[in-house]
Amino acid sequence: MNSTQSLTERLAERLWTACEHSREVGCFQNTFEQLLRKHDVVNAVRHLIMSPDLVNSLKELAHCGRLDLAPELIMQEPEYRKLFNDAELAAAKHRLKALL
């Protein structure tokens, strides 16, 4: 297993855990969970952040006061940033700023 594989596995685990915590507080990320099931983790996140239609779960997390569980924020963590390009990171940051 190379370091990129283990990094993507850690990201997948981190995001699935975030989805579980989201459900526990009543904020469901069903669309994102479907993306995680359908795509590898990096492509699931890319699809999420590049689609203007998939912002409802982010709004719901903001409403619940749990943006810490948002894939848009998790992908910005130093450990995972290297999996995404500058445009993807900027798109995620823009989605988060739009809520403030």
C-alpha positions as CSV (number, residue, x, y, z in Angstrom):
1,M,0.0,0.0,0.0
2,N,1.5,3.4,-1.0
3,S,1.1,6.6,1.0
4,T,-1.6,8.0,-1.3
5,Q,-3.7,4.9,-0.9
6,S,-3.5,5.0,2.8
7,L,-4.3,8.8,2.7
8,T,-7.4,8.2,0.6
9,E,-8.4,5.4,3.0
10,R,-8.0,7.7,5.9
11,L,-10.1,10.4,4.1
12,A,-12.8,7.8,3.4
13,E,-12.9,6.8,7.0
14,R,-13.0,10.4,8.1
15,L,-15.9,11.2,5.8
16,W,-17.9,8.1,6.7
17,T,-17.5,9.0,10.3
18,A,-18.6,12.5,9.6
19,C,-21.7,11.1,7.9
20,E,-22.5,9.0,10.9
21,H,-22.1,11.9,13.2
22,S,-24.3,14.0,10.9
23,R,-27.1,11.4,11.2
24,E,-26.7,11.4,15.0
25,V,-27.5,15.1,15.2
26,G,-30.3,14.9,12.6
27,C,-28.4,16.3,9.7
28,F,-28.5,13.8,6.8
29,Q,-26.0,13.8,4.0
30,N,-27.8,11.2,1.9
31,T,-26.7,12.6,-1.5
32,F,-23.0,12.6,-0.4
33,E,-23.3,9.1,1.0
34,Q,-24.6,8.0,-2.4
35,L,-21.6,9.6,-4.0
36,L,-19.3,7.8,-1.6
37,R,-20.9,4.5,-2.5
38,K,-20.8,5.2,-6.2
39,H,-17.3,6.7,-6.6
40,D,-13.9,6.5,-5.0
41,V,-13.6,9.0,-2.1
42,V,-11.6,11.7,-4.0
43,N,-14.0,11.7,-6.9
44,A,-17.0,11.7,-4.7
45,V,-15.7,14.9,-3.0
46,R,-14.8,16.4,-6.3
47,H,-18.3,15.7,-7.7
48,L,-19.9,17.2,-4.5
49,I,-17.9,20.5,-4.6
50,M,-18.1,21.1,-8.3
51,S,-21.9,20.6,-8.5
52,P,-23.9,23.7,-7.9
53,D,-26.9,21.5,-7.2
54,L,-25.5,19.7,-4.2
55,V,-25.4,22.4,-1.5
56,N,-28.5,21.3,0.5
57,S,-26.5,19.0,2.9
58,L,-24.0,21.8,3.5
59,K,-26.8,24.2,4.3
60,E,-28.3,21.6,6.6
61,L,-25.0,21.1,8.4
62,A,-24.7,24.9,8.8
63,H,-28.3,25.1,10.2
64,C,-27.3,22.3,12.7
65,G,-24.2,24.2,13.7
66,R,-22.0,21.3,12.5
67,L,-20.0,22.6,9.5
68,D,-17.1,20.7,11.1
69,L,-18.8,17.6,9.5
70,A,-18.9,19.1,6.0
71,P,-16.8,17.4,3.3
72,E,-16.0,20.9,2.0
73,L,-14.2,21.6,5.3
74,I,-12.7,18.2,5.9
75,M,-10.9,18.3,2.5
76,Q,-9.2,21.5,3.6
77,E,-7.5,19.8,6.5
78,P,-3.7,19.8,5.9
79,E,-3.5,16.0,5.7
80,Y,-6.0,15.8,2.9
81,R,-5.4,19.0,0.9
82,K,-2.8,17.3,-1.3
83,L,-5.5,15.0,-2.8
84,F,-7.2,18.0,-4.4
85,N,-6.1,20.7,-6.8
86,D,-6.2,24.5,-6.2
87,A,-9.4,24.9,-8.1
88,E,-11.2,22.2,-6.1
89,L,-10.0,23.6,-2.8
90,A,-11.1,27.1,-3.9
91,A,-14.5,25.8,-4.9
92,A,-14.9,24.2,-1.5
93,K,-13.8,27.3,0.3
94,H,-16.2,29.4,-1.8
95,R,-19.1,27.1,-0.9
96,L,-18.3,27.5,2.8
97,K,-17.9,31.3,2.6
98,A,-21.3,31.6,0.9
99,L,-22.9,30.4,4.1
100,L,-21.4,33.0,6.3
